Amino acid sequence: VRLGLYLYDWLGGRMTLKRSRGLRRSDTTYTAPLKNGARGFVYSDAFVDDSRLTVLNAMDAHANGAEIAVRTELVAARRDGAFWRATLSDGRDVTARALVNAAGPWVAELLGRLGINASAGVRLVKGSHIVVPRLYEGDHAYILQLADRRIVFAIPYQGQTEIGTTDIPVDRPEDAVIDAGEIAYLCDAANQHFTRQITPADVTSTWSGVRPLYDDGASEAKAVTRDYVLELDTLGDTRAAPLLSVFGGKITTARHLAEEALEKIAPALSTAVRQMTRDRAFPGGAIPPFATYLAQVRTRWPFLGDARSERMAHAYGALLDDMLAGVTDTAGLGADLGGGLTEIEARWMHDREWARIPEDALMRRSKLGLTLSQAETDAFGAWWTKTFPS
């Protein structure tokens, strides 16, 4: 582990995060919650909200000329000389010079639909998480080494503790559903390390996802590479419309992957490319250090309250200037629809972030759905359907 952290520090180059080090006797905040907390290491990392990163990437693309077509399926596509002719589920037929297959866990399925035989393959691995009442105080996370040589994370999450993840091979993306065995595994992983013990009955919420990993032939899911492979198909003809397929990859390196993808497909389009996004802030991201910005938000909109102001500052950053323009009190936010989500924010998700159904707002533009009761979820759904009937 120590060697890995040295490598982590070295690859990070010059950075503002603190370098890794061993645990000290004075690190009681870190060691007190653990059964055997005397040995271990401390390192710094960044965290990201995947729902916000995804939608902000779409907003950034839209601001630079992209059309965002949510809930729209690629029904069919065929090559026609130097172009692709595609049929969409909204009834449109579109023409494109190139097609990029970034369908994630559906990458192979889409290739089959297009009639393309790819040399690369993908393995689907399910990762599940549980959320339990807070296991420790503080905003730090833990990496827990297990006897099966896997690691599990324990992370502060909305006043509770998130524990994950698992590595379970699955056959379909739709198999992303946690099972009782995974819940027991994650509870046991936490119980091996924390003094505060949990059982499956303590789990307040769960979620699962499927990682589309490049199939490198590894025998175990935990050993499959997390790297990505880009495969370009031009039929061996420089005049044919190119198809680029993305196998593997992960959300935190999406911009780096996108740069490589454009570099790979550009020659087939006789197009020159250059790096544009590596150092560009996402929409709302041009803010001072977060603690400073949060203080500014609370001074300007004190009626948001501590919890809501912190959540919204994280989620929207400088975009709050647009969302809350002219709002001077709680009444201006509209009704509280549950979990601190108010009408003004829900309308923003619909109008500016392409949310089309209640689940989009509660789980794909935020993660507030994980904390709402069933009654609150149903009430929000009723409000959404009435407000946005089509």
N, C-alpha and C positions, 0 to 999 in steps of 0.2 A: 504494500500500500504506500509506504513512504517513497519508494522509487517512482511509483506512478504519480505522486504529488509533486516530486521534483520535476518530472517531465511536464506535468501540467503547468507548473510555474514557468518553466523554460519556454514552452510553446506560447504562453500568454505574452511573452515579451514585456515591453514597458506597459504597465497597467496601473490603474489607481486602486485596484483591490489589494488587500493585504496578502502577503505570501503565506504559504502553508508553514505549519510548525507542529511540534509535539504538544500534547496536553501538559499543563502545568498544575501544580497543587492549588494555585490560586484560581483555577478555572472551575470553581464550584458551581457556577450557573450551568455549565455544560455537564459536569459529572454527577451532580446531585440526583437527577432523575434516573440514573442508570444503576443497575445492580452491581456491575463491576466497571466503574468508570475511570479507573486510574490510568488505563492504557488507551491510546488513541491519538488522533491527529486533528488539527483544526485547519480549515482552509476556507477561502472566500469564493463565492460564485454569484452569478446573477440568476434571477428567476423571471419567468414570463408567464403571462396568462394566454394560453393558446387560443382561446376564443377571440380575445382582443387583437392578438398578433395577426390572426387570419383575416379578420374584417378590416383592420387598418391597412394590410397589404392590398386588399381589394380596393379600398378607398384611394390608396396611393396610385394604383394602376388606373382607376377611373379618372383621377385628376390629370393623368398623363395620356388620356385618349382611349383607354380601354372601355369596352362595353361589358358590364357585369350582368349576366343572365342567370339569376338564381332559379332553382327548381326547374331547370331546362335540361333535358336529356339529349345527348347525341344519338339519334335514332339510327343513322346510317351515314357512311361517307365512302366515296370512291375517288380514285385518281382519274383525272381527265387531262392528260398531258402534263403541263406545268402547274396544274391547279388541283386542289381538292374541292369536290362538290359535296356538301354536307347537308343533311336533313335534320332539323331540330324538332323537339317534341312540341314546341309552340307553333308549329306549322310553317316555319320559315325554311327556305333553302338559302344557304350561304356559300360563297366561294372564297377560298383562302389559298395563298401561295404555299403555306406549310401547315402541318398539323403537329401539335405537341401532345403526346399522350402522358399527361400527369395525373392519371386517374387513381393513383395511390394503390389501395388493395384491389381495385378493379382493373389494373393496368393490363393484366393478361386477358381478362374477359373482353376488354375493348379491342385488343389485338385480334382476338378471335372473331369479333364482330366485323372487323375490317378485312378479315381474310389474310392476315399477316403472320408468318411464322418467324418468331424471334428466337435468337440464339440464347438470350438471357431469360431467366425465370425469376419468379418471386415466391417467397414463402410467407405465409400469413401466421403471425404470432400474436396471440391475445395477451393483453396486459390489463389487469384489473386493479382497482384501488378501493379501499374502504375509508370511511371517515368515522372517527369515534370522538367522544368527549376529550377535551384537552388532556394530554398525557404529561405535559410539562409547561412551565412558564418560559417566556422568551420568544424571540423571533428567529431563532436559529433552527436549522434542520439537522437531522442525523442520517448518516449512512451506516446501516447495520450489516455486519458481515455474518452470514449464516453458515451452518455446518455443511450445507450442500454446495458451498462455494459461490452462491448467489449473494447479491446485496439487495437490501430493501431500504427505501427511504421513509423517514418520518418527518413530515413537514407541517408547520403551522398553517391552518387553513380556515379562514372565516371564524376564528375563535375556537376551533377544534383542531384535531390532528388528523392529517391525511397519511395513510400508510399504503405503500405500493412500490413495486408492481410485481406481477407474475409473468411467466413466460410459458404460454400454453399453445402448442400448434393447433390451428383450426383449418377447416376446409373452405369456409366462406367468410366474407366480411360481415355478413349478417349474424355470425356466431359470436359477436362481441357482447356476451352476456356473462356476468360473473356467476359462478356456481358455489355451492356450499363448501366444497373442498378448498377453493381459493380463499374464501372468507376465513376458514379455519387456519389455513396456512399463514395468512397475513397476521391474524391474531396471535398465533404461536410465535411468529417472527418478532413481534413487538414484546411479547411476554418473556422471551429469552433475554431481553436487554433492559427493559424498563421495570422499575419497582412497582409502578401502578399497572396492575393486571387488567386485561380485558377479555371478554367473551364475545361470541357472535351476537349475543343479545344487546351488546353495547353499540353496535354499528348503527349510525344514524343515516348514512347514505352510501351508495356505491356507484361506480361507473367503470366501464370497460371500453377499450379501444383495440383496434387491430393494427399492428405495425406491418407494413408491406416490405419485408426485408429481401434484399437481393439473395437469391439462392446460390450460395457458394459451395454447396455440398456438405456442409457441416452436419454431423449426425444429431446434435442436440440443439434445441431452439436457443438456449442461452449462449451457444457458441457461434451462432450465425452472425456474420459481419453486419455492422450498423452503417457501413459505407454505402454509397450509391453507385449505380452504373448507368451511363447514358448510351443508348443504342440508336444509331442513325440508319434509317432505311431509305435508300434512293433507287432501289431496283438496279443498282449498278449503272444508272443512266444520269448524267449530270443535268439532263433536261427534265427529269421526272420531279414531280412535287415531293419534297422530303417529308418523312415522318420521323419525329424524335420521340423515343419512349424513355421514361424515367423509371428505373427500378431501384427501390429503396429510398434512402434519404430521410431526413427528419426536419421538423419544423424550425428548429433553432438555427439551422444552417441553410434555410431556404434561399436567402439572397445569394449566398455563395454558389449554391447549386444552379440558380437561375443564370448567373454570370457564365458558368461553364456551359450551360445548355445553349445560350445564345452564341457563345464562341464556337460550339460544335455545329450548330445549324446554319450559321451565317454564311460560310462559303457556298453552301448549296443554294443560297438565295442571292449570291453575288452582292452581299451586303457587308459593310464594315461596321463593327460594333466597338463600343468602349464602355468602361465601367461608369455607371451612373448612380447606383444605389448604395454602394459599399459604405459611404459615410453620410448618406442622406437620412435625416430623421424621418420617422413615420409621421403621418398626420397627427398633430397634437404633441409631438415629441420634443419640439424645440422649447424646452423649459429649463429653468435653473435646477440645481440639485434638488431632489425630491422633497427633502425636509423644508427647504426654503420655499418651494412652490406650494406645498401643502399649507404652510403658514399664510401665504398670500391668498390662497383659496378661502381659508377660514376667516380671514380678515374681510375679504370682499363679500362672501356669502355666508355669514355666521349662522344663518338659519338652517343650513344643511346639517349641522350637528357633526360630531366627531367621526362616527362610523361611516356615515354616508359621504362626508367630504373626502375621507381617505379613499374609500372605494372609487368614487367618481374621479378623483384626481389621478389615481392609478389608471383607470379605464380610458379617460378622455384627454387628460393633459390639457394643453392649451385650447382644445376644441370646446372646453367649457365656456369660453368667451362667446362662442356662437350659440351653444345650447341655452345658456342662461342669460342671454342678452335681454335686458329690460326686466329681469326677475329681481324683485327687491324683498320678497318675503315668502314664507312657506306657502301661502295661498297661490302664489305664482307658479309653483311647481305642479299644481293640480293634485288630484287625489293620490294618496299612498296606496299602491296596488299590491303591496306585500313585499317584505324584505327590504324596505327602503326604496323600492323602485316606484317612481312617481310617473304621472301622466306625461310630463314633459320629456322625460327620458325615454319612455316607451314610444312616444311619437317620433323622437329622434331616431330610434332604432328602425322604425318603419320607413321614415322618409329619407334618411341619410345612409342607412346601413343595410337596406334591402331585406329586413326581417319581414316575413310574409305570414307566418303562423305563430301562435303563442310560444311553441317550443323553440323557435328561432330566437326569440327575445330572452327566454329564461335559461337556455342551455347553449346557444351558439353565439349570442352577442354578449352574454354574461353567464355566470354560473349560479345565479340566484335561485334557479329551480332546485338546486341541491338542498337548500335550506327552507324552502316553503313547505307548509303542510299541504295535504291533498286539498283541503278546503280552500286554502289561499291560491293554489294552482288552478283549481276549477273557477274561482272568482276572477282571476286574471284572464283565463281563457274566455269567459263570458264577456268581460269588458273588451277584450281584443276583437272578438267576433262582431260585437255591436259597433265598435269604433271603425273597424276596417272590414266591412262586409264582403268585399270582393278579394 
